[in-house]
Amino acid sequence: MTIGVDLGGTHIRAGIENGGNVFNQRKEIFRTDRSLEETITQLIEFVRPLVRAEVRGLGIGVPSVVDIEKGIVYNVTNIPSWEQVPLKDILEQEFRIPVSVNNDVNCFTLGEHQFGLLRGMKHVVGVSSGTGLGAGIIINNQPFYGNNCGAGEIGLLPYLDHNIEYYASGNLFRAYFNINAEEAHQRALAGDAKALGYWKEFGIHMAEAVKCVVYAYDPEAIVLGGSLSKAFNLFRDNMNATLKDFTYPESMKRLKIFQSQNENITLLGAAAMVRQFNASLANIS
């Protein structure tokens, strides 16, 4: 049994993974505007009820770059007080169990590869769109993090007058349509013409993000996750139409694009991450 934690830009989710299932799930709003001490205290008290004798480790995904070996989190965009946080040491000292810290989209992608829609594939990418936009990469069945856990930060690539994340995340709805993505989703489902148009435009920008992934990694499949992926049926057609002008059409024909179906997949990936990390340390020693 291991604990998986998903530390997002607005919420914390956690649960105990056992046999590919998640039990004792918890969720609450994360007070990201508070001090470092206050946010760490909230995280610890949120996780504490899940820590028990049978639990063998804790994996946590965070929306930032991480020194994976040391478990240090750097410059979390949505948590201003988290500039350099030795999260692994803090949580291991508190709970006395092994802790693994990684980027949240890496956890999402590993979860899909081990438990979800990407099982049985060698070269895959997970793309998560919500508060921000990021990607996790698996090459030859192995997670690829880059030198600084920064591989997959496609959202920061220049695009139009900003970057891809500016247009292919919830920011598009706030900045251009003066509405949050969840409300736009509900209005579109009710048949609101303006809201349907918002999602069609979002599909164009998401296609550009997909193109970046294919140019960089040429995967067998991409799975779309994050809160905005729930509206996949509303932006899929425009996304696919925009992908038709890809420079290498045969590559695009072979590419599979899925919508994530398991709301616990990041928790499963975070829990699997701690097992994988501890196993790699055992092999080294």
VOZADO-956165 format. One record per residue: x, y, z of N, C-alpha, C in turn; residue in three letters. Coordinates in steps of 0.05 Angstrom, whole numbers, padded with zeros to 5 digits, always signed. Example, Ala and Ser with C-alpha at 12.3 -4.5 7.8 and 13.67 -1.06 7.14 Angstrom:
+00264-00114+00156+00246-00090+00156+00264-00066+00156ALA+00257-00045+00142+00273-00021+00143+00258+00001+00157SER
# end
This chain:
+00017-00024+00000+00000+00000+00000+00018+00025+00000MET+00011+00044-00018+00025+00069-00019+00006+00092-00021THR+00014+00115-00012-00003+00139-00014+00004+00154-00039ILE-00016+00162-00055-00012+00180-00077-00024+00207-00071GLY-00009+00228-00077-00018+00256-00073-00015+00272-00098VAL-00036+00286-00105-00036+00304-00129-00040+00332-00119ASP-00018+00348-00120-00018+00375-00110-00022+00394-00134LEU-00046+00403-00138-00052+00419-00161-00050+00449-00155GLY-00057+00464-00176-00056+00493-00172-00079+00504-00155GLY-00100+00488-00151-00122+00498-00134-00131+00478-00113THR-00126+00452-00117-00135+00431-00098-00113+00412-00092HIS-00116+00398-00069-00100+00375-00062-00118+00350-00063ILE-00109+00329-00075-00123+00303-00075-00103+00282-00065ARG-00114+00262-00051-00097+00241-00041-00113+00216-00037ALA-00100+00193-00036-00113+00168-00030-00092+00146-00027GLY-00101+00123-00018-00084+00100-00014-00087+00081-00037ILE-00065+00075-00051-00065+00057-00074-00059+00028-00064GLU-00076+00010-00073-00071-00018-00067-00082-00035-00090ASN-00065-00050-00104-00074-00067-00126-00086-00052-00149GLY-00077-00027-00154-00087-00012-00177-00113+00003-00171GLY-00122+00003-00146-00146+00018-00139-00138+00038-00118ASN-00155+00059-00115-00150+00080-00096-00172+00081-00075VAL-00164+00080-00050-00182+00080-00028-00178+00104-00010PHE-00198+00109+00007-00197+00131+00026-00189+00158+00014ASN-00202+00164-00008-00195+00189-00023-00202+00213-00007GLN-00186+00234-00010-00191+00260+00003-00186+00282-00017ARG-00200+00304-00014-00196+00327-00031-00203+00353-00016LYS-00187+00374-00020-00194+00400-00008-00180+00422-00024GLU-00190+00446-00021-00178+00469-00033-00151+00474-00020ILE-00130+00479-00037-00103+00485-00027-00100+00515-00026PHE-00093+00525-00003-00091+00554+00001-00063+00564-00009ARG-00061+00566-00035-00035+00571-00048-00025+00599-00042THR-00041+00618-00033-00032+00645-00028-00020+00649+00000ASP-00019+00627+00016-00008+00629+00043+00022+00626+00043ARG+00034+00630+00066+00063+00628+00070+00072+00599+00066SER+00099+00596+00063+00110+00570+00060+00103+00552+00084LEU+00106+00562+00108+00100+00547+00132+00071+00538+00132GLU+00053+00557+00125+00024+00551+00126+00016+00530+00105GLU+00028+00532+00081+00021+00513+00060+00032+00485+00066THR+00056+00484+00078+00068+00458+00085+00051+00445+00108ILE+00043+00462+00127+00026+00451+00149+00000+00440+00138THR-00012+00455+00119-00037+00445+00108-00033+00418+00094GLN-00012+00416+00078-00006+00391+00064-00002+00368+00084LEU+00014+00372+00104+00019+00351+00124-00006+00342+00138ILE-00022+00361+00147-00047+00354+00161-00067+00341+00142GLU-00066+00348+00117-00084+00335+00097-00076+00306+00093PHE-00051+00300+00092-00041+00273+00087-00042+00255+00112VAL-00039+00267+00135-00035+00252+00160-00056+00229+00164ARG-00082+00234+00159-00102+00213+00164-00097+00187+00147PRO-00082+00189+00126-00077+00166+00108-00053+00150+00117LEU-00036+00161+00134-00012+00147+00142-00018+00126+00163VAL-00011+00102+00158-00016+00080+00176+00006+00059+00173ARG+00006+00039+00190+00028+00020+00191+00032+00005+00165ALA+00010-00001+00150+00012-00016+00126+00023+00000+00102GLU+00024+00026+00104+00032+00043+00082+00063+00042+00080VAL+00073+00037+00056+00102+00033+00052+00116+00057+00038ARG+00101+00077+00031+00113+00100+00018+00092+00120+00010GLY+00102+00143+00001+00084+00165-00007+00096+00178-00032LEU+00080+00179-00053+00088+00193-00078+00071+00218-00082GLY+00084+00240-00089+00069+00265-00092+00077+00278-00118ILE+00057+00287-00133+00061+00302-00158+00056+00331-00153GLY+00074+00348-00162+00072+00377-00158+00074+00391-00186VAL+00061+00414-00189+00061+00428-00215+00086+00445-00219PRO+00109+00432-00220+00134+00447-00224+00157+00429-00231SER+00181+00440-00234+00205+00424-00238+00214+00415-00211VAL+00227+00391-00211+00235+00378-00186+00263+00366-00189VAL+00279+00369-00168+00303+00352-00166+00294+00326-00156ASP+00290+00307-00174+00277+00282-00167+00293+00266-00147ILE+00319+00265-00150+00335+00249-00131+00333+00260-00103GLU+00335+00287-00100+00334+00299-00074+00306+00307-00064LYS+00287+00307-00083+00260+00314-00076+00256+00343-00069GLY+00272+00360-00083+00269+00389-00078+00252+00401-00101ILE+00232+00417-00093+00214+00429-00111+00222+00458-00116VAL+00222+00467-00141+00232+00494-00147+00210+00511-00161TYR+00207+00536-00153+00192+00556-00168+00165+00547-00178ASN+00148+00540-00159+00121+00531-00166+00104+00556-00174VAL+00096+00557-00199+00083+00581-00210+00058+00589-00194THR+00042+00569-00187+00016+00575-00174+00018+00575-00144ASN+00042+00571-00133+00045+00572-00103+00069+00591-00099ILE+00064+00617-00096+00086+00637-00096+00107+00632-00075PRO+00100+00620-00052+00119+00617-00030+00137+00593-00035SER+00132+00576-00055+00148+00552-00060+00169+00558-00080TRP+00191+00571-00072+00213+00577-00089+00234+00555-00089GLU+00240+00543-00066+00258+00521-00064+00250+00505-00038GLN+00236+00483-00042+00225+00469-00019+00235+00440-00019VAL+00250+00433+00003+00260+00405+00005+00237+00386+00014PRO+00218+00382-00004+00193+00369+00004+00197+00340+00013LEU+00215+00326-00001+00220+00298+00007+00230+00296+00036LYS+00249+00313+00043+00260+00312+00070+00239+00320+00090ASP+00223+00340+00084+00202+00349+00102+00182+00327+00108ILE+00172+00314+00087+00152+00293+00091+00163+00267+00102LEU+00188+00261+00095+00200+00237+00107+00205+00240+00137GLU+00214+00264+00144+00218+00270+00173+00192+00269+00188GLN+00170+00278+00176+00144+00280+00189+00131+00252+00192GLU+00132+00236+00170+00117+00211+00170+00134+00186+00172PHE+00160+00188+00169+00178+00165+00172+00172+00143+00152ARG+00166+00151+00128+00163+00132+00106+00177+00143+00081ILE+00185+00126+00062+00198+00136+00038+00179+00154+00022PRO+00190+00176+00012+00174+00195-00004+00188+00200-00031VAL+00172+00201-00052+00182+00208-00078+00167+00232-00088SER+00181+00252-00099+00169+00276-00109+00175+00279-00138VAL+00154+00285-00154+00158+00288-00183+00137+00308-00193ASN+00141+00316-00218+00122+00333-00232+00095+00319-00234ASN+00073+00334-00231+00047+00322-00230+00039+00309-00257ASP+00048+00321-00279+00041+00310-00305+00057+00285-00311VAL+00081+00283-00300+00096+00258-00302+00081+00236-00287ASN+00070+00242-00264+00054+00223-00249+00029+00214-00265CYS+00016+00234-00277-00008+00228-00293+00000+00209-00316PHE+00022+00214-00329+00030+00198-00352+00038+00170-00344THR+00052+00168-00322+00060+00141-00312+00035+00126-00304LEU+00016+00139-00292-00009+00126-00285-00023+00115-00309GLY-00025+00130-00330-00038+00120-00355-00022+00097-00367GLU+00005+00098-00365+00022+00078-00377+00020+00051-00362HIS+00018+00053-00335+00017+00029-00319-00011+00018-00314GLN-00031+00036-00313-00057+00028-00305-00079+00035-00325PHE-00073+00052-00344-00095+00064-00360-00093+00059-00390GLY-00098+00080-00405-00102+00078-00434-00076+00074-00449LEU-00053+00078-00437-00027+00075-00451-00013+00049-00445LEU-00026+00031-00432-00014+00005-00426-00007-00010-00452ARG+00017-00022-00452+00025-00038-00475+00039-00022-00497GLY+00041+00005-00493+00055+00022-00513+00082+00030-00503MET+00101+00034-00521+00129+00040-00513+00135+00069-00512LYS+00124+00085-00532+00131+00113-00534+00105+00129-00532HIS+00101+00142-00510+00075+00156-00505+00079+00182-00491VAL+00059+00200-00493+00060+00226-00480+00033+00231-00467VAL+00033+00241-00443+00009+00251-00430+00009+00282-00430GLY-00012+00294-00438-00015+00323-00439-00038+00331-00421VAL-00032+00348-00402-00052+00356-00382-00057+00386-00385SER-00083+00393-00388-00091+00421-00391-00111+00427-00370SER-00104+00447-00353-00122+00456-00332-00115+00485-00326GLY-00105+00489-00301-00095+00516-00295-00072+00523-00313THR-00055+00504-00320-00033+00507-00338-00033+00485-00359GLY-00011+00481-00373-00008+00461-00393+00020+00448-00391LEU+00021+00422-00390+00046+00408-00389+00044+00380-00400GLY+00067+00367-00404+00067+00340-00415+00086+00323-00400ALA+00080+00297-00399+00098+00277-00388+00105+00258-00410GLY+00130+00248-00411+00140+00232-00433+00150+00205-00423ILE+00143+00185-00438+00154+00158-00433+00165+00148-00460ILE+00191+00141-00460+00205+00132-00484+00216+00104-00478ILE+00209+00085-00496+00219+00058-00492+00211+00047-00464ASN+00187+00053-00457+00175+00044-00431+00187+00057-00406ASN+00204+00077-00410+00217+00090-00387+00210+00120-00387GLN+00202+00130-00363+00197+00159-00361+00222+00175-00369PRO+00218+00196-00384+00240+00214-00391+00234+00241-00379PHE+00253+00249-00361+00249+00274-00346+00267+00297-00356TYR+00288+00290-00371+00308+00311-00377+00327+00315-00354GLY+00345+00333-00357+00366+00338-00337+00355+00351-00312ASN+00334+00367-00314+00323+00382-00292+00294+00377-00287ASN+00284+00354-00296+00255+00348-00294+00239+00368-00310CYS+00251+00380-00330+00237+00400-00346+00228+00391-00373GLY+00234+00365-00380+00224+00355-00406+00193+00354-00406ALA+00182+00363-00428+00153+00363-00429+00139+00390-00423GLY+00155+00410-00417+00143+00436-00411+00135+00451-00436GLU+00118+00437-00452+00111+00448-00478+00095+00474-00476ILE+00081+00477-00453+00065+00501-00450+00080+00527-00450GLY+00106+00525-00445+00123+00550-00444+00136+00556-00471LEU+00131+00540-00491+00141+00546-00518+00127+00571-00529LEU+00142+00589-00543+00130+00613-00554+00108+00606-00574PRO+00086+00621-00573+00064+00616-00591+00047+00642-00593TYR+00042+00651-00618+00028+00676-00622+00042+00698-00606LEU+00027+00713-00590+00039+00735-00575+00046+00728-00547ASP+00043+00702-00539+00049+00694-00512+00064+00667-00514HIS+00051+00646-00502+00062+00619-00505+00038+00600-00507ASN+00044+00575-00512+00022+00555-00517+00004+00553-00493ILE+00015+00553-00469-00002+00551-00445-00022+00573-00443GLU-00015+00597-00452-00033+00619-00450-00059+00614-00465TYR-00057+00599-00487-00080+00594-00504-00092+00566-00501TYR-00076+00546-00492-00086+00518-00491-00090+00509-00462ALA-00100+00527-00446-00106+00520-00418-00130+00537-00410SER-00137+00535-00384-00160+00551-00374-00156+00581-00377GLY-00131+00589-00381-00126+00618-00384-00140+00630-00408ASN-00143+00614-00429-00157+00624-00454-00184+00635-00447LEU-00199+00620-00430-00226+00627-00424-00227+00652-00406PHE-00209+00653-00387-00208+00676-00369-00199+00702-00384ARG-00178+00699-00400-00165+00723-00412-00181+00733-00436ALA-00193+00715-00452-00206+00724-00477-00236+00724-00476TYR-00248+00705-00460-00277+00702-00460-00290+00711-00434PHE-00273+00719-00414-00283+00729-00389-00302+00710-00376ASN-00294+00684-00375-00310+00663-00364-00291+00641-00355ILE-00297+00626-00334-00279+00604-00328-00287+00579-00345ASN-00268+00562-00348-00272+00539-00366-00295+00521-00357ALA-00298+00518-00332-00320+00500-00322-00347+00511-00330GLU-00350+00537-00326-00376+00549-00334-00380+00548-00364GLU-00359+00552-00379-00361+00550-00408-00368+00522-00416ALA-00358+00502-00402-00365+00474-00408-00395+00470-00403HIS-00405+00479-00380-00433+00474-00374-00451+00489-00394GLN-00444+00513-00401-00461+00528-00420-00461+00515-00448ARG-00437+00505-00456-00436+00491-00482-00453+00466-00482ALA-00452+00451-00460-00469+00427-00458-00498+00433-00460LEU-00505+00457-00451-00533+00466-00452-00541+00478-00479ALA-00521+00479-00498-00526+00488-00525-00521+00518-00530GLY-00508+00531-00511-00501+00560-00515-00482+00563-00538ASP-00490+00579-00558-00474+00581-00583-00447+00594-00577ALA-00446+00615-00560-00421+00628-00555-00401+00609-00541LYS-00412+00594-00522-00394+00575-00507-00384+00553-00526ALA-00401+00544-00544-00392+00524-00563-00369+00535-00580LEU-00372+00561-00587-00351+00574-00603-00325+00576-00587GLY-00327+00581-00561-00302+00582-00545-00287+00556-00547TYR-00301+00533-00545-00288+00507-00545-00277+00501-00573TRP-00290+00511-00594-00279+00506-00621-00252+00521-00623LYS-00251+00545-00613-00225+00560-00614-00204+00546-00597GLU-00212+00536-00574-00194+00521-00557-00182+00497-00572PHE-00199+00484-00587-00190+00460-00602-00167+00467-00622GLY-00168+00491-00634-00147+00500-00652-00121+00502-00637ILE-00121+00514-00614-00097+00518-00598-00086+00492-00587HIS-00105+00474-00579-00096+00448-00569-00082+00432-00591MET-00092+00435-00615-00079+00422-00638-00050+00431-00641ALA-00044+00456-00636-00017+00466-00638+00001+00454-00616GLU-00011+00450-00593+00004+00436-00572+00010+00407-00580ALA-00009+00394-00591-00005+00366-00600+00017+00365-00622VAL+00017+00384-00640+00037+00385-00660+00065+00387-00648LYS+00068+00404-00628+00094+00407-00614+00103+00380-00602CYS+00084+00366-00590+00091+00340-00579+00100+00320-00600VAL+00086+00320-00623+00093+00301-00644+00120+00308-00657VAL+00125+00334-00661+00151+00342-00672+00173+00334-00653TYR+00169+00337-00627+00191+00332-00608+00195+00303-00602ALA+00173+00287-00600+00175+00260-00589+00164+00238-00607TYR+00147+00246-00627+00136+00226-00646+00125+00201-00631ASP+00106+00205-00613+00096+00182-00597+00076+00165-00612PRO+00071+00141-00602+00050+00124-00612+00023+00136-00604GLU+00021+00147-00580-00005+00157-00571-00001+00180-00552ALA-00021+00197-00551-00022+00219-00532-00049+00216-00517ILE-00047+00219-00490-00072+00219-00475-00075+00247-00463VAL-00099+00258-00466-00105+00285-00456-00118+00283-00429LEU-00107+00297-00409-00119+00297-00383-00121+00325-00373GLY-00126+00328-00347-00131+00354-00335-00161+00362-00337GLY-00168+00383-00324-00197+00390-00322-00209+00396-00349SER-00193+00408-00367-00205+00416-00393-00209+00392-00412LEU-00196+00370-00406-00200+00346-00423-00229+00336-00420SER-00242+00343-00399-00270+00334-00395-00288+00345-00417LYS-00280+00366-00431-00295+00377-00453-00285+00368-00480ALA-00271+00345-00480-00259+00334-00505-00279+00333-00528PHE-00303+00324-00523-00322+00322-00545-00330+00349-00557ASN-00325+00371-00542-00331+00397-00553-00309+00409-00569LEU-00284+00401-00565-00262+00412-00581-00248+00392-00599PHE-00256+00367-00598-00242+00346-00613-00243+00351-00643ARG-00266+00358-00654-00268+00361-00683-00251+00383-00694ASP-00251+00406-00680-00234+00428-00689-00204+00422-00685ASN-00198+00408-00664-00170+00399-00660-00161+00381-00683MET-00177+00361-00689-00170+00342-00711-00168+00356-00738ASN-00186+00375-00743-00185+00390-00768-00159+00406-00771ALA-00151+00418-00749-00126+00434-00749-00102+00416-00752THR-00103+00391-00742-00080+00373-00745-00076+00363-00773LEU-00095+00367-00791-00093+00357-00818-00070+00371-00834LYS-00062+00395-00825-00041+00408-00840-00013+00402-00829ASP-00011+00381-00812+00015+00373-00801+00034+00366-00823PHE+00059+00373-00820+00079+00370-00841+00082+00341-00850THR+00080+00322-00831+00083+00294-00837+00056+00279-00833TYR+00039+00280-00853+00012+00269-00849+00011+00240-00841PRO+00030+00223-00850+00030+00195-00843+00034+00192-00813GLU+00051+00208-00801+00056+00207-00772+00030+00213-00758SER+00015+00233-00767-00010+00240-00754-00031+00219-00757MET-00031+00205-00780-00051+00184-00784-00046+00161-00765LYS-00021+00156-00758-00015+00133-00740-00018+00140-00711ARG-00019+00166-00705-00021+00175-00677-00049+00170-00666LEU-00049+00159-00641-00074+00155-00627-00076+00177-00606LYS-00100+00190-00604-00104+00211-00584-00128+00202-00567ILE-00124+00200-00541-00144+00190-00523-00152+00213-00503PHE-00176+00210-00493-00185+00226-00470-00183+00209-00445GLN-00168+00219-00425-00165+00204-00400-00193+00198-00388SER-00196+00174-00377-00222+00166-00367-00222+00162-00337GLN-00199+00160-00324-00197+00152-00296-00189+00177-00280ASN-00207+00187-00263-00202+00211-00248-00180+00207-00227GLU-00174+00182-00221-00153+00176-00201-00126+00169-00213ASN-00123+00174-00239-00099+00164-00253-00074+00178-00243ILE-00075+00204-00235-00051+00217-00225-00044+00207-00198THR-00063+00200-00181-00058+00188-00155-00044+00161-00159LEU-00055+00145-00178-00043+00119-00183-00014+00122-00193LEU-00009+00142-00210+00018+00147-00220+00037+00156-00199GLY+00027+00174-00181+00044+00183-00159+00052+00160-00140ALA+00032+00143-00134+00038+00120-00117+00058+00101-00131ALA+00054+00097-00157+00073+00080-00172+00100+00092-00174ALA+00101+00118-00174+00127+00133-00176+00144+00127-00152MET+00133+00126-00128+00149+00121-00104+00160+00093-00104VAL+00144+00074-00114+00153+00046-00115+00176+00044-00136ARG+00172+00057-00159+00193+00056-00179+00219+00070-00170GLN+00216+00092-00157+00240+00107-00147+00255+00091-00126PHE+00240+00079-00108+00254+00063-00087+00267+00038-00098ASN+00254+00027-00119+00266+00003-00132+00292+00011-00146ALA+00293+00034-00159+00317+00043-00173+00340+00048-00153SER+00333+00059-00130+00353+00064-00109+00365+00037-00099LEU+00347+00017-00096+00356-00009-00087+00375-00022-00107ALA+00369-00018-00133+00387-00029-00154+00414-00016-00154ASN+00414+00011-00148+00439+00025-00148+00456+00016-00124ILE+00444+00013-00101+00458+00005-00078+00466-00025-00079SER
# end
